[in-house]
Amino acid sequence: QLQLVESGGGLVQAGESLRLSCAASGSIFSIMRLGWHRQAPGKQRELVADITGGGSTNYADSVKGRFSISRDNAKKLVALQMNSLKPEDTAVYYCAARSNVVREYQYWGQGTQVTVSS
């Protein structure tokens, strides 16, 4: 089992930066694929970045070059550095984890609100 808790959200102006963190508890963190998702009002939840146990990363086109995902298996942390934020980035951000052998993310945090004003 795995528990995930996000932190670091807030209200910022366009062009500023935020760093989101997700702290995990559980013994299986190091072998899980980790992802950051976001959901804005009226929109479907989307995957914005993920990282494998081996450190390979993927980004949605809308955030590529601005966001960076990283993990620290020893500390059981996954972070999302968000630079050059835009109003379109406003959403609730969730971290999640899954086994590499399943399609769906299995474990989810409670979410943290990110609001970017123009």
Sequence and secondary structure as in RCSB ss.txt:
>XXXX:A:sequence
QLQLVESGGGLVQAGESLRLSCAASGSIFSIMRLGWHRQAPGKQRELVADITGGGSTNYADSVKGRFSISRDNAK
KLVALQMNSLKPEDTAVYYCAARSNVVREYQYWGQGTQVTVSS
>XXXX:A:secstr
  EEEEE  EEEETT  EEEEEEEESTTGGGSEEEEEEE TTS  EEEEEE TT  EEE TTTTTTEEEEEETTT
TEEEEEE S  GGG EEEEEEEE TT SS  EE   EEEEEE 
